[in-house]
Amino acid sequence: MVERSWHPILDDNSEVARSLREIPPAHYTLKIKSFSLLSQMLLDTQQKNFESAVFEANGYKWKLSLYPHGDKERNGEGHISLYLVIADRDNLPLGWEVNVNFKLFVFDQIQDKYMTVQDVNGKVRRFHKMKTKWGFTQLLPLSSFSDAANGYLINDMCVFGVEIFVVSYNGRGECLNLLKVLDTTYAWNIEKFSSLQDEYHYSDVFTIGQRKWKLQLFPKANSRGKGKSMSLFILLDDLETFPSGQKINATYKLRIKNQYHDKHGEITGTNCFSATSCGRGCSSLLSLTDLHDASKGFLVNNSLMIEAEVSAISTVKNFSE
């Protein structure tokens, strides 16, 4: 088989990517059983191109336009030229435009694979009143296409195809804004710590960044660190007014204060909070050994000091046209 070194040219000379795949085109296939007769018929009738039947894809009507002798007006002489054309334009609204990413195909009958030809980097093409077709002026050199060793034209039969993806803007989206927060610290002082009997305890509800929060303390750790460490979590508390499906990101710091010096037990995190995942923190923030060691300075006069900071929080505003 001869080496294939041609480079298909789009009608505005953009860069083109080629690849092989086994899966046939998703939207339309044009099979021609007598290519030479079609070519001669177009020459005899002085027609430049053959147009396929109209087909529908992604809510629009299309057709393929094949130039067996090349689109000479666009420097396609000596090549196969193939274009995607938007059809039924009279029924489109005034000022219409359709943005499309598409692939054109040529079937390699020897390898049983389709050569795909498309713009590099998935470039989107805009169809509108003044530009109703896009395609590849130099899809293949006629000499390469006609050589049966290449597999594209065998027993005077060939197959072309197209795949179309319409890029539609639905007018919906969201605006994410991450804001620094002032007055970020909440202090929770627990007196008579040794008298706590329940598995966990909640702080009062506090507001930071226009959101309501609370702390959850496990004096002897939650299930992950049971009996070894103290666990502390920050929870989003305004779930009744929190939109379903919405998420916020927050940067926080949880701290068990050392009352003698600044070697606190603390963690810092940035996490996503939602109605279904409203808590973040640490299962092993401070070991119970360090907590009850009087020289460590965490539990002084049976009093524990806890702080929470939220330094940044995202706001999300949904919008639609």
PyMOL commands that set and color helices and strands:
alter all, ss='L'
color gray80, all
select helices_A, chain A and resi 35-44+72-74+89-91+120-122+142-146+148-150+193-195+288-292+294-296
alter helices_A, ss='H'
color red, helices_A
select strands_A, chain A and resi 16-21+28-32+50-51+55-57+60-67+79-86+97-108+113-119+125-128+133-141+158-166+172-180+185-190+201-202+206-208+211-218+229-236+247-256+265-274+279-287+299-300+303-320
alter strands_A, ss='S'
color yellow, strands_A
deselect
rebuild
show_as cartoon
